[in-house]
Amino acid sequence: MVLGLHRRSSSHILCFCAILSHAAQLEPLTPSTHSSARNAAWWQIGILLVLLGWIYSPILSHLVRQWWHDPNFSHGFFVPLFSFFVLWSDRSRLSSLTPKPSWAGLFIIGLASSTLIVGVLGAELFLSRISLLLMIAGLIVLFAGWNYLRAALFPWIFLILMIPIPTIIFNEITFPLQILASKVASAILPVLGVPVLRQGNIIMLAQMSLEVAEACSGIRSLLSLVTLAVIYGYLMETRIWVRVLLGFAAIPIAVAANSLRIVGTGLLVQYWDPDKAEGFFHAFSGWLIFVISLLMLFLVHRLLRAVSGNPPSEKFR
């Protein structure tokens, strides 16, 4: 069955390349003012998009299912929507650009096809999904030119956040975050009168032990907060360097907020009811801490504006 899927994917790619080559031959890569030539170009692009959807439909359907079932990547639903919003907001600027198609797009498309084949044959979902972004870039350069790709660079790069990181990298990030959150919480709790003993990611209290599991490592809030920080920076800030700082600030904010969640759980165990720590409060605290993280991000933005002054009146894109 897997072999059949590989053969179908390979045949789809070969069919796509054949139609792409035919389309490139029918439509010279030079700007044309004739309406018939433009109509032919749009017809060819439409055929290519349908075929592209046919090739990537299994990959995209699996990606959407992962967004739906894996809470660590549920923010993926918002990523393509925001990218489309950015493109729609810049539609007047994009329409004013002069198309300068380039044959270099074929090289990018070939790279995307090779990445897709390697990803499918190697059962590597990350490569298969990344190939879609490369394919989009290649088609833009081939039919519109590098100037269009530069104009759409931000929404194109932002699409990377919708792709779950590989498991091996995810695990390498998660465990250090678990240890860091455990260390911070075990350092704060004694100051608040809660004696603790930490062993790895286990925090032992008088009544019970708290395990800082993968879900409590902060990786979920980190991925979502970084995505929202980029969106917030784009909508609320005009300076590139402030947007970049807001994106990086999401990392310590997520770690600090999640450490506060563990501290709150420890206080609840010590001074109220240990059963509440494993019930409603534990689930509700996740939403509460995420809201606190957003408030902290807002405060960081306010601090940056206070230090650097007000942004320029015109909005930079």
C-alpha positions in Angstrom: 0.0 0.0 0.0 2.8 2.4 0.9 4.6 1.5 -2.4 1.4 2.2 -4.3 1.2 5.6 -2.6 4.8 6.3 -3.5 4.1 5.4 -7.2 1.0 7.5 -7.3 2.8 10.5 -5.8 5.7 10.1 -8.3 3.4 9.8 -11.3 1.5 12.9 -10.1 4.7 14.8 -9.9 5.8 13.7 -13.4 2.4 14.7 -14.8 2.7 18.1 -13.1 6.1 18.7 -14.5 5.0 17.7 -18.0 2.0 20.1 -17.9 4.3 22.8 -16.4 6.7 22.4 -19.3 3.9 22.5 -21.8 2.5 25.7 -20.2 5.9 27.3 -20.2 6.3 26.6 -23.9 2.8 27.9 -24.7 3.3 31.1 -22.8 6.6 32.8 -23.3 8.0 34.3 -20.1 7.7 37.9 -21.3 5.1 40.4 -20.2 2.3 40.7 -22.8 -0.4 43.2 -23.2 -2.7 41.1 -25.3 -5.9 40.0 -23.6 -5.8 36.6 -25.3 -2.3 35.9 -24.0 -3.4 36.9 -20.5 -6.4 34.6 -20.7 -4.2 31.7 -21.8 -1.8 32.4 -19.0 -4.6 32.3 -16.4 -6.0 29.2 -18.0 -2.7 27.5 -17.7 -2.2 28.7 -14.1 -5.6 27.3 -13.2 -4.8 23.9 -14.6 -1.5 23.9 -12.7 -3.3 24.9 -9.4 -5.8 22.0 -9.8 -3.0 19.6 -10.4 -1.0 21.0 -7.5 -4.0 20.5 -5.2 -4.3 16.9 -6.6 -0.7 16.2 -5.7 -0.7 17.7 -2.3 -4.2 16.8 -1.1 -3.1 13.8 1.0 -0.3 15.9 2.6 -2.7 18.8 3.3 -5.5 16.5 4.7 -3.0 14.9 7.1 -1.7 18.3 8.1 -5.2 19.5 8.9 -6.0 16.4 10.9 -2.8 17.0 12.9 -3.9 20.6 13.7 -7.3 19.3 14.8 -6.0 16.4 17.0 -2.7 17.7 18.4 -3.1 20.7 20.8 0.6 21.6 20.3 -0.1 22.7 16.7 -3.8 23.8 16.8 -2.6 27.3 16.0 -1.9 26.1 12.5 -5.5 26.9 11.4 -4.8 30.6 11.9 -1.5 30.8 9.9 -2.8 30.4 6.3 -5.8 32.6 7.1 -3.5 35.4 8.3 -1.3 35.0 5.3 -4.3 35.4 3.0 -5.3 38.5 5.0 -1.9 40.1 4.5 -2.1 39.4 0.8 -5.6 40.8 0.6 -4.5 43.9 2.5 -1.6 44.5 0.1 -3.6 43.7 -3.0 -3.4 47.3 -4.4 0.4 47.3 -4.1 0.7 43.8 -5.6 -1.5 44.8 -8.6 0.7 47.8 -9.3 3.8 45.6 -9.8 4.9 44.8 -13.3 5.2 41.0 -14.0 8.7 39.9 -14.7 8.5 36.1 -15.1 11.8 34.3 -14.7 12.9 30.8 -15.8 14.6 30.5 -12.4 11.2 29.5 -11.1 11.7 26.2 -12.9 14.7 25.5 -10.8 12.8 26.2 -7.6 9.9 24.0 -8.8 12.4 21.2 -9.5 13.9 21.6 -6.0 10.3 21.4 -4.6 9.5 18.3 -6.6 12.7 16.6 -5.5 12.0 17.5 -1.8 8.5 16.1 -2.2 9.7 12.8 -3.6 12.4 12.5 -0.9 9.8 13.3 1.7 7.2 10.8 0.4 9.7 8.0 -0.2 11.3 8.6 3.2 7.9 9.0 5.0 9.2 12.4 6.2 6.2 14.6 6.6 8.2 17.8 7.3 10.0 17.6 4.0 6.7 16.9 2.1 5.1 19.9 3.7 8.0 22.2 3.2 8.0 21.2 -0.5 4.6 22.9 -0.8 6.1 26.3 0.2 9.0 25.8 -2.3 6.5 25.0 -5.0 4.5 28.1 -4.3 7.6 30.2 -4.5 8.7 28.6 -7.7 5.3 29.2 -9.4 5.3 32.8 -8.3 8.8 33.4 -9.7 8.0 31.5 -13.0 4.8 33.3 -13.8 5.2 36.7 -12.0 8.8 37.2 -11.2 11.1 37.8 -8.2 9.5 41.2 -7.5 6.2 39.5 -6.7 8.0 37.0 -4.4 9.7 39.8 -2.6 6.4 41.6 -2.2 4.8 38.5 -0.8 7.8 37.4 1.2 6.3 37.9 4.7 3.1 36.0 4.2 5.1 33.2 2.4 7.6 32.9 5.3 4.8 33.1 7.9 3.4 29.9 6.4 6.3 28.0 7.9 4.6 28.3 11.3 1.7 26.2 10.1 4.1 23.2 9.6 4.7 21.1 12.8 8.4 20.8 13.5 9.9 17.3 13.2 9.5 15.0 16.1 13.2 14.7 16.8 13.5 18.5 17.1 10.3 18.7 19.1 11.6 16.3 21.6 14.9 18.1 21.8 13.1 21.4 22.6 10.5 19.9 25.0 12.7 18.2 27.5 15.0 21.2 28.2 11.8 23.3 28.7 10.5 20.7 31.1 13.7 20.9 33.2 13.8 24.7 33.0 10.2 25.1 34.1 10.9 22.6 37.0 13.9 24.6 38.1 12.2 27.9 38.1 9.1 26.6 39.9 11.2 24.8 42.5 13.2 28.0 43.1 10.1 30.1 43.6 7.9 27.8 45.7 10.2 27.7 48.8 10.1 31.5 48.8 6.4 31.3 49.1 6.5 28.8 52.0 6.2 25.6 50.0 9.0 23.1 50.7 9.9 21.1 47.6 12.4 18.6 46.4 13.1 18.4 42.7 14.4 15.4 40.8 14.6 16.1 37.1 11.2 17.2 36.0 9.5 15.8 39.2 8.7 18.3 41.9 7.9 16.5 45.2 5.7 18.4 47.6 4.6 17.4 51.1 1.2 16.0 49.9 2.0 14.8 46.4 4.5 14.9 43.6 4.1 17.1 40.5 5.4 15.9 37.2 6.2 18.6 34.7 5.1 16.6 31.7 5.4 17.4 28.0 2.1 19.3 28.0 3.3 21.4 31.0 6.7 22.1 29.5 5.5 25.3 27.8 6.1 24.1 24.2 2.3 24.4 23.4 2.1 27.9 24.7 5.5 28.7 23.1 4.5 27.7 19.6 1.1 29.4 19.8 2.5 32.6 21.5 5.3 33.0 18.9 2.6 32.8 16.1 0.4 35.3 17.9 3.4 37.5 18.6 4.2 37.7 14.9 0.6 38.5 14.1 0.4 41.1 16.8 3.7 42.7 15.7 2.6 43.0 12.1 -0.8 44.5 13.0 0.3 46.8 15.8 3.9 47.9 14.9 5.5 49.5 11.9 9.2 49.0 12.7 10.8 45.7 11.6 13.2 45.5 14.5 10.4 45.9 17.1 8.4 43.1 15.3 11.5 40.9 15.5 12.0 41.6 19.2 8.3 40.8 19.9 8.7 37.5 18.2 11.8 36.6 20.2 10.2 38.0 23.4 7.5 35.3 23.1 10.1 32.6 24.1 11.0 33.9 27.6 7.4 35.0 28.2 6.1 31.5 27.5 8.6 29.9 29.8 8.0 32.4 32.6 4.2 32.1 32.3 4.3 28.3 32.3 6.6 28.4 35.4 3.9 30.5 37.1 1.3 27.9 36.2 3.4 25.2 38.0 3.9 27.6 41.0 0.2 28.2 41.2 -0.4 24.4 41.1 2.1 23.9 43.9 0.4 26.6 46.0 -3.0 25.0 45.4 -1.7 21.7 46.6 0.0 23.2 49.7 -2.7 25.5 50.9 -6.0 24.3 49.5 -6.9 20.9 48.0 -4.5 18.6 46.1 -7.4 17.1 44.1 -8.1 20.6 42.7 -4.6 20.6 41.2 -5.5 17.7 38.9 -9.0 18.8 38.0 -10.6 21.9 36.8 -7.8 24.3 37.9 -5.1 22.5 36.0 -7.1 22.7 32.7 -8.4 26.3 33.4 -4.9 27.5 34.4 -3.6 26.7 30.9 -6.0 29.2 29.4 -5.4 31.7 32.2 -1.6 31.5 31.8 -2.0 32.0 28.0 -4.0 35.2 28.6 -1.3 36.3 31.0 1.3 35.6 28.4 -0.6 37.9 25.9 -0.7 40.6 28.5 3.0 40.3 29.1 3.6 40.5 25.4 1.5 43.7 25.3 3.5 45.1 28.2 6.8 44.3 26.4 5.5 46.2 23.4 4.6 49.2 25.5 8.0 49.1 27.1 9.7 49.0 23.7 7.6 51.9 22.5 8.4 53.9 25.7 12.2 53.3 25.3 12.4 53.9 21.5 9.7 56.5 21.1 6.6 56.5 18.9 6.7 54.7 15.5 6.6 56.7 12.3 3.2 57.8 11.1 3.3 55.8 7.9 2.9 52.1 8.1 5.9 50.2 6.7 5.4 47.1 4.6 
